[in-house]
Amino acid sequence: MNSQADIIIVGGGIMGCSSAFFLRRRGHSVVLLERGIVGQHASGTNFGNVRRQGRFLPQLALATRSRMIWERLPELIHDDLEFIPSGHIRVCYHKEEIAALEAYAHAPESVELGLKVYQGAAMRERFPYLGPDVLAASHAPYDGHANPRLAAPAFARAAVKEGVDLQEHTEIQRVEKLGDRFTVTSTDGRRFQAPRLLITAGAWGGRLSTQFGEAVPIETHGPQMAVTEPVPYVFKEVVGVYTKEPGGTVYFRQIPRGNIIIGGGWRSRPNLDTLRSPAEPQSLINQLRHLRRLAPALARVNIIRTWSGIEGYVADDIPIMGPSSRVEGLYYAFGFCGHGFQLGPGVGDVMAELIDTGSTSTPIQPFYIHRFTSSQTQDARRSLAG
């Protein structure tokens, strides 16, 4: 079987599914290939944070574009993904960290976030559930949370309705460019051809980029997540810790039916070949210990389920997004380092704009793969190695 399209997308997470949707809306024929089922890995197993606060400052323009799409999801894909703009607070335990929260809140790039840093009595009045060790809380009123298990499947359904050819359970054996066309061959012998290729394969993206001479220093980690029994719905904001204490960066959010989702702390080491990512009991113990410090009222909650996933982390903690530096017609959007969920709709929209027009109105140059493949970077690495 040979399949022809304008664009092939490899990877059916939220980045791939949203890119397919927006590309099809621009009139391009799209084949979307997924090894298993859409949203199976990082896109469906993450914490569900829809936040802009705390991001790499040059990433905020992209995050803001994505936030605008989150508001429009019901009209775009006929699903709100249980998005609640509940607000998000980032708290700290040490005096020197307060200055960092203040500096971020007053950075020119952060203006649209509406950040306000609370301390002392004002903080206690606004967020009475915070523990006595908490010294400050930076509040982002427009951030929130959503259900990651719904995201990629909803975008995939919308994309298919628009005419995208979705091929699940399609494991890739080889990706190559022959002449002016890319050929993707699956393990069962099917071939897909197109003049343009977008790799949105998450933690596996580096394996595919390497086939085109663009190796990326990427590691895999497994997020550690847990959910409690339903308890009274009192925690409206998403709460996260800003700290350099080992294992101390924990966070939680409560959904309207009462369950509390917990994440952060330590990560596991998943296996890309077996697709297994363990949920570590020691990580849960660490999370609960830090949770008691963060919000003492949660000291006696009962955990009903834990899980993990497979996420790709680039060495500089910044994603790979944009055109190839070596191969015409090749594009990347992978390695979002555990904080890609909020960006997903915006990434899809931006990549569709870039592939369709050759440029994008949202700056993404800091994310180009060129930073790892330029001769200057390679020479610097060889010098350090020597």
RODO-2510 file (C-alpha; in nm, 4 decimals, decimal comma):
residues 386
     n   res          X          Y          Z
     1     m     0,0000     0,0000     0,0000
     2     n     0,1278     0,3448    -0,0967
     3     s    -0,0378     0,6571     0,0450
     4     q     0,0204     1,0071    -0,0921
     5     a    -0,0412     1,3374     0,0885
     6     d     0,0852     1,6924     0,1131
     7     i     0,2238     1,6339     0,4599
     8     i     0,3060     1,3331     0,6763
     9     i     0,3014     1,3777     1,0539
    10     v     0,4749     1,1154     1,2679
    11     g     0,3456     1,1084     1,6245
    12     g    -0,0129     1,1240     1,7498
    13     g     0,0145     1,3188     2,0725
    14     i    -0,1419     1,6592     2,1243
    15     m     0,1294     1,8248     1,9111
    16     g     0,0739     1,5935     1,6144
    17     c    -0,3056     1,5854     1,6369
    18     s    -0,3421     1,9622     1,6720
    19     s    -0,0938     2,0193     1,3872
    20     a    -0,2933     1,7821     1,1675
    21     f    -0,6163     1,9632     1,2538
    22     f    -0,4832     2,3108     1,1776
    23     l    -0,3014     2,1995     0,8618
    24     r    -0,6195     2,0423     0,7285
    25     r    -0,8089     2,3639     0,8071
    26     r    -0,5554     2,5384     0,5832
    27     g    -0,6441     2,3022     0,2999
    28     h    -0,3545     2,0534     0,3103
    29     s    -0,3967     1,6772     0,2794
    30     v    -0,2451     1,5140     0,5878
    31     v    -0,1519     1,1611     0,6922
    32     l    -0,1065     1,1265     1,0685
    33     l     0,0892     0,8187     1,1796
    34     e     0,0830     0,6898     1,5371
    35     r     0,2679     0,3865     1,6721
    36     g    -0,0095     0,2964     1,9163
    37     i    -0,3195     0,5018     1,9825
    38     v    -0,3367     0,8809     1,9949
    39     g    -0,2533     1,0415     2,3278
    40     q    -0,1071     0,7226     2,4697
    41     h     0,2125     0,8639     2,6188
    42     a     0,3119     1,2114     2,7458
    43     s     0,0048     1,3853     2,6057
    44     g    -0,2338     1,1654     2,8016
    45     t    -0,0387     1,0943     3,1201
    46     n     0,0751     1,4398     3,2255
    47     f    -0,0533     1,6548     3,5141
    48     g    -0,2920     1,8644     3,3047
    49     n    -0,1502     2,2058     3,3904
    50     v    -0,2647     2,4826     3,1543
    51     r    -0,0185     2,7404     3,2815
    52     r     0,1951     3,0186     3,1424
    53     q     0,3480     3,1258     3,4735
    54     g     0,7037     3,0073     3,5288
    55     r     0,7831     2,9358     3,1646
    56     f     1,1025     3,0265     2,9829
    57     l     1,0321     3,3938     2,9036
    58     p     1,0894     3,3666     2,5247
    59     q     0,8254     3,0906     2,5268
    60     l     0,5479     3,3140     2,6614
    61     a     0,4414     3,4450     2,3196
    62     l     0,3750     3,0876     2,2088
    63     a     0,2029     3,0077     2,5395
    64     t    -0,0196     3,3136     2,5025
    65     r    -0,1194     3,2160     2,1499
    66     s    -0,2042     2,8719     2,2818
    67     r    -0,4033     3,0167     2,5729
    68     m    -0,6243     3,2037     2,3260
    69     i    -0,6986     2,8755     2,1480
    70     w    -0,7855     2,7022     2,4765
    71     e    -1,0681     2,9561     2,5120
    72     r    -1,1986     2,8638     2,1647
    73     l    -1,1808     2,4850     2,1899
    74     p    -1,5571     2,4264     2,2091
    75     e    -1,6120     2,6049     1,8775
    76     l    -1,2972     2,4616     1,7150
    77     i    -1,3079     2,0935     1,8130
    78     h    -1,6439     2,0720     1,9956
    79     d    -1,4804     1,9714     2,3235
    80     d    -1,3554     2,1921     2,6082
    81     l    -1,1206     1,9182     2,7410
    82     e    -1,2571     2,0049     3,0872
    83     f    -1,0540     2,3246     3,0792
    84     i    -1,1092     2,5412     3,3884
    85     p    -0,9336     2,8820     3,4068
    86     s    -0,9068     2,8439     3,7822
    87     g    -0,5866     3,0394     3,8371
    88     h    -0,2446     2,9059     3,9303
    89     i    -0,0189     2,9865     4,2248
    90     r     0,3538     2,9281     4,2457
    91     v     0,4741     2,9288     4,6047
    92     c     0,8143     2,9357     4,7723
    93     y     0,9664     2,8533     5,1124
    94     h     1,2821     3,0706     5,1149
    95     k     1,3299     3,4485     5,1261
    96     e     1,5723     3,4533     4,8343
    97     e     1,3083     3,2833     4,6158
    98     i     1,0611     3,5666     4,6728
    99     a     1,2839     3,7987     4,4697
   100     a     1,2795     3,5498     4,1818
   101     l     0,8981     3,5366     4,1854
   102     e     0,8836     3,9166     4,1910
   103     a     1,1339     3,9505     3,9066
   104     y     0,9370     3,7080     3,6906
   105     a     0,6109     3,8880     3,7652
   106     h     0,7610     4,2225     3,6572
   107     a     0,9399     4,0994     3,3435
   108     p     0,8076     4,2751     3,0301
   109     e     0,7208     3,9382     2,8735
   110     s     0,4942     3,8555     3,1710
   111     v     0,2641     4,1571     3,1460
   112     e    -0,0280     3,9655     2,9935
   113     l    -0,0188     3,7052     3,2712
   114     g    -0,1562     3,9466     3,5312
   115     l     0,0752     3,8136     3,8016
   116     k     0,0566     3,9317     4,1604
   117     v     0,2845     3,8116     4,4402
   118     y     0,1150     3,7717     4,7787
   119     q     0,2956     3,7589     5,1130
   120     g     0,2106     3,7653     5,4833
   121     a    -0,1469     3,8338     5,5920
   122     a    -0,2646     3,9057     5,2375
   123     m    -0,1440     3,5620     5,1263
   124     r    -0,3006     3,3882     5,4278
   125     e    -0,6327     3,5570     5,3623
   126     r    -0,6350     3,4765     4,9918
   127     f    -0,4971     3,1188     5,0204
   128     p    -0,5702     3,0024     5,3771
   129     y    -0,4879     2,6375     5,3022
   130     l    -0,1149     2,7017     5,2481
   131     g     0,1214     2,5657     5,5131
   132     p     0,3140     2,7847     5,7601
   133     d     0,6438     2,7322     5,5721
   134     v     0,5084     2,9048     5,2606
   135     l     0,6422     3,2618     5,2425
   136     a     0,4981     3,3878     4,9152
   137     a     0,2559     3,2914     4,6391
   138     s     0,2649     3,4253     4,2846
   139     h    -0,0898     3,4190     4,1457
   140     a    -0,1650     3,3851     3,7728
   141     p    -0,5396     3,4458     3,7369
   142     y    -0,5774     3,3293     3,3755
   143     d    -0,3992     2,9942     3,4084
   144     g    -0,5840     2,6745     3,4900
   145     h    -0,6061     2,3038     3,4209
   146     a    -0,7682     2,0476     3,1916
   147     n    -0,7988     1,6719     3,1408
   148     p    -0,4976     1,5424     2,9431
   149     r    -0,6627     1,2083     2,8696
   150     l    -0,9171     1,3884     2,6516
   151     a    -0,6842     1,6219     2,4611
   152     a    -0,5148     1,4287     2,1801
   153     p    -0,8197     1,2063     2,1090
   154     a    -1,0436     1,5135     2,0803
   155     f    -0,8056     1,6870     1,8397
   156     a    -0,7719     1,3610     1,6461
   157     r    -1,1500     1,3258     1,6094
   158     a    -1,1748     1,6845     1,4915
   159     a    -0,8863     1,6321     1,2477
   160     v    -1,0424     1,3175     1,1027
   161     k    -1,3732     1,4999     1,0642
   162     e    -1,1853     1,7652     0,8649
   163     g    -1,0391     1,4935     0,6399
   164     v    -0,7079     1,3904     0,7989
   165     d    -0,6029     1,0312     0,7288
   166     l    -0,5246     0,8945     1,0762
   167     q    -0,3298     0,5678     1,0861
   168     e    -0,2997     0,4293     1,4391
   169     h    -0,1035     0,1122     1,5265
   170     t     0,1503     0,2091     1,2610
   171     e     0,5058     0,1514     1,3778
   172     i     0,7723     0,3215     1,1686
   173     q     1,0636     0,1156     1,0386
   174     r     1,2359     0,3750     0,8204
   175     v     1,2072     0,7451     0,7352
   176     e     1,4000     0,8842     0,4390
   177     k     1,3926     1,1510     0,1708
   178     l     1,4207     1,0275    -0,1865
   179     g     1,4405     1,3106    -0,4384
   180     d     1,1849     1,5726    -0,3434
   181     r     0,9613     1,3412    -0,1413
   182     f     0,9758     1,1830     0,2018
   183     t     0,8994     0,8141     0,2287
   184     v     0,7903     0,6642     0,5595
   185     t     0,7847     0,2851     0,5699
   186     s     0,5993     0,0984     0,8438
   187     t     0,7022    -0,2352     0,9918
   188     d     0,4171    -0,4064     0,8061
   189     g     0,5412    -0,2777     0,4708
   190     r     0,3102     0,0148     0,4088
   191     r     0,4640     0,3250     0,2513
   192     f     0,3541     0,6841     0,2949
   193     q     0,4895     0,9623     0,0737
   194     a     0,4728     1,3415     0,0875
   195     p     0,6910     1,6422     0,0001
   196     r     0,6845     1,7575     0,3623
   197     l     0,7299     1,5761     0,6913
   198     l     0,6567     1,6888     1,0475
   199     i     0,8032     1,4876     1,3346
   200     t     0,6009     1,5194     1,6556
   201     a     0,7132     1,1927     1,8100
   202     g     0,7784     1,3133     2,1646
   203     a     1,0514     1,1196     2,3418
   204     w     1,1166     0,9267     2,0190
   205     g     1,1688     1,2457     1,8138
   206     g     1,5447     1,2415     1,8611
   207     r     1,5697     0,8952     1,7077
   208     l     1,4019     1,0211     1,3916
   209     s     1,5900     1,3521     1,3702
   210     t     1,9171     1,1579     1,4007
   211     q     1,8268     0,9724     1,0799
   212     f     1,8520     1,3108     0,9071
   213     g     2,1855     1,4009     1,0650
   214     e     2,0355     1,6185     1,3390
   215     a     2,1098     1,4498     1,6689
   216     v     1,9565     1,6063     1,9792
   217     p     2,0748     1,5473     2,3384
   218     i     1,7473     1,4156     2,4783
   219     e     1,6688     1,2022     2,7835
   220     t     1,3510     1,0207     2,8790
   221     h     1,1810     1,0626     3,2137
   222     g     0,8611     0,9291     3,3599
   223     p     0,6399     1,1783     3,5451
   224     q     0,5011     1,0508     3,8747
   225     m     0,1292     1,1124     3,9141
   226     a    -0,1312     1,0178     4,1714
   227     v    -0,4978     1,0879     4,2349
   228     t    -0,6894     1,0874     4,5622
   229     e    -1,0367     0,9831     4,6607
   230     p    -1,2995     1,2592     4,6213
   231     v    -1,2926     1,5161     4,9017
   232     p    -1,4807     1,8466     4,9395
   233     y    -1,4069     2,0815     4,6497
   234     v    -1,2166     2,3674     4,8137
   235     f    -0,8865     2,3986     4,6216
   236     k    -0,9792     2,6087     4,3209
   237     e    -0,6287     2,7121     4,2081
   238     v    -0,3580     2,4868     4,0676
   239     v    -0,0767     2,4945     4,3243
   240     g     0,2930     2,4376     4,2519
   241     v     0,6182     2,4825     4,4439
   242     y     0,9138     2,6858     4,3222
   243     t     1,2213     2,5465     4,4987
   244     k     1,5640     2,3985     4,4390
   245     e     1,5172     2,1423     4,7168
   246     p     1,5649     1,7886     4,5746
   247     g     1,2258     1,6323     4,5102
   248     g     1,0475     1,9397     4,6432
   249     t     0,8862     2,0661     4,3242
   250     v     0,5442     1,9107     4,3796
   251     y     0,2078     2,0374     4,2616
   252     f    -0,1604     1,9560     4,2899
   253     r    -0,4972     2,0488     4,1452
   254     q    -0,8507     1,9568     4,2391
   255     i    -1,1275     1,8796     3,9921
   256     p    -1,4932     1,9668     4,0588
   257     r    -1,5918     1,6089     4,1430
   258     g    -1,3464     1,6275     4,4330
   259     n    -1,0442     1,4208     4,3308
   260     i    -0,7013     1,5805     4,3751
   261     i    -0,4316     1,5114     4,1159
   262     i    -0,0744     1,5221     4,2492
   263     g     0,2488     1,5387     4,0507
   264     g     0,6110     1,6434     4,0630
   265     g     0,9022     1,5413     4,2815
   266     w     1,1109     1,2604     4,1418
   267     r     1,0875     1,0975     3,7986
   268     s     1,1366     0,7408     3,6821
   269     r     1,3423     0,6114     3,3880
   270     p     1,1082     0,4721     3,1221
   271     n     1,2070     0,2281     2,8498
   272     l     1,1467     0,3549     2,4965
   273     d     1,1584     0,0061     2,3479
   274     t     0,9207    -0,1720     2,5856
   275     l     0,7023     0,1391     2,6296
   276     r     0,7059     0,0855     3,0059
   277     s     0,7330     0,3641     3,2620
   278     p     0,7078     0,2582     3,6266
   279     a     0,5185     0,4451     3,8947
   280     e     0,7699     0,4477     4,1812
   281     p     0,6362     0,3933     4,5372
   282     q     0,9188     0,6028     4,6833
   283     s     0,8136     0,8939     4,4649
   284     l     0,4606     0,8796     4,6044
   285     i     0,5956     0,8793     4,9602
   286     n     0,8068     1,1847     4,8743
   287     q     0,5087     1,3618     4,7174
   288     l     0,2895     1,3053     5,0224
   289     r     0,5609     1,4314     5,2555
   290     h     0,5973     1,7546     5,0584
   291     l     0,2220     1,7839     5,0147
   292     r     0,1751     1,7962     5,3917
   293     r     0,4164     2,0876     5,4053
   294     l     0,2469     2,2663     5,1178
   295     a    -0,1159     2,2164     5,2248
   296     p    -0,1483     2,0526     5,5708
   297     a    -0,5198     1,9817     5,5176
   298     l    -0,4173     1,7128     5,2656
   299     a    -0,2118     1,5161     5,5180
   300     r    -0,4633     1,2328     5,5467
   301     v    -0,6013     1,1973     5,1928
   302     n    -0,6278     0,8470     5,0482
   303     i    -0,4547     0,7723     4,7175
   304     i    -0,6609     0,5563     4,4816
   305     r    -0,4342     0,5379     4,1738
   306     t    -0,0820     0,6172     4,0562
   307     w     0,0612     0,6261     3,7052
   308     s     0,3496     0,7429     3,4913
   309     g     0,4270     0,8065     3,1247
   310     i     0,7125     0,8724     2,8839
   311     e     0,8387     1,2271     2,8331
   312     g     1,1352     1,3605     2,6360
   313     y     1,3658     1,6163     2,7984
   314     v     1,6109     1,8141     2,5839
   315     a     1,9454     1,8916     2,7495
   316     d     1,8800     2,2678     2,7734
   317     d     1,5167     2,2162     2,8870
   318     i     1,3869     2,3955     2,5773
   319     p     1,1829     2,2107     2,3110
   320     i     1,2721     2,1404     1,9510
   321     m     1,0310     2,3256     1,7239
   322     g     1,0647     2,4622     1,3739
   323     p     1,2278     2,3698     1,0421
   324     s     1,5155     2,1305     0,9937
   325     s     1,8548     2,2945     0,9571
   326     r     1,9611     2,0398     0,6960
   327     v     1,6649     1,8975     0,5029
   328     e     1,4164     2,1041     0,3049
   329     g     1,0550     2,0219     0,3813
   330     l     1,1328     1,8654     0,7197
   331     y     0,9916     2,0105     1,0420
   332     y     1,0062     1,9229     1,4118
   333     a     0,7954     1,9724     1,7245
   334     f     0,9115     1,7420     2,0032
   335     g     1,0998     1,7316     2,3322
   336     f     0,8738     1,9621     2,5334
   337     c     1,0430     1,8631     2,8603
   338     g     0,7331     1,7851     3,0647
   339     h     0,5646     2,1219     3,0064
   340     g     0,4089     2,0893     2,6616
   341     f     0,0438     2,0264     2,7470
   342     q    -0,0599     2,3914     2,7647
   343     l     0,1402     2,4658     2,4502
   344     g    -0,0174     2,1863     2,2453
   345     p    -0,2909     2,3782     2,0602
   346     g    -0,0573     2,6720     1,9984
   347     v     0,2181     2,4463     1,8676
   348     g    -0,0250     2,2908     1,6217
   349     d    -0,1444     2,6309     1,5025
   350     v     0,2084     2,7713     1,4694
   351     m     0,3454     2,4663     1,2875
   352     a     0,0534     2,4759     1,0459
   353     e     0,1216     2,8427     0,9783
   354     l     0,4943     2,7780     0,9314
   355     i     0,4460     2,4844     0,6948
   356     d     0,1724     2,6626     0,5002
   357     t     0,3339     3,0053     0,4615
   358     g     0,7048     2,9559     0,5344
   359     s     0,7002     3,1821     0,8400
   360     t     0,5088     3,2381     1,1611
   361     s     0,3814     3,5464     1,3404
   362     t     0,4838     3,3943     1,6745
   363     p     0,8620     3,3871     1,7345
   364     i     0,9971     3,0351     1,7749
   365     q     1,3631     3,0819     1,6759
   366     p     1,4912     2,9941     2,0280
   367     f     1,3480     2,6434     1,9744
   368     y     1,5130     2,5670     1,6379
   369     i     1,7094     2,2425     1,6178
   370     h     1,9911     2,4500     1,4653
   371     r     2,1207     2,5236     1,8165
   372     f     2,2390     2,1615     1,8391
   373     t     2,3459     2,1056     1,4804
   374     s     2,5336     2,4220     1,3859
   375     s     2,9070     2,3849     1,3254
   376     q     2,9743     2,6444     1,5942
   377     t     2,7877     2,4377     1,8541
   378     q     2,9578     2,1175     1,7455
   379     d     3,3017     2,2825     1,7574
   380     a     3,2307     2,4082     2,1105
   381     r     3,1310     2,0613     2,2219
   382     r     3,4448     1,9070     2,0751
   383     s     3,6526     2,1717     2,2543
   384     l     3,4871     2,0945     2,5867
   385     a     3,5263     1,7230     2,5311
   386     g     3,8952     1,7694     2,4610
***
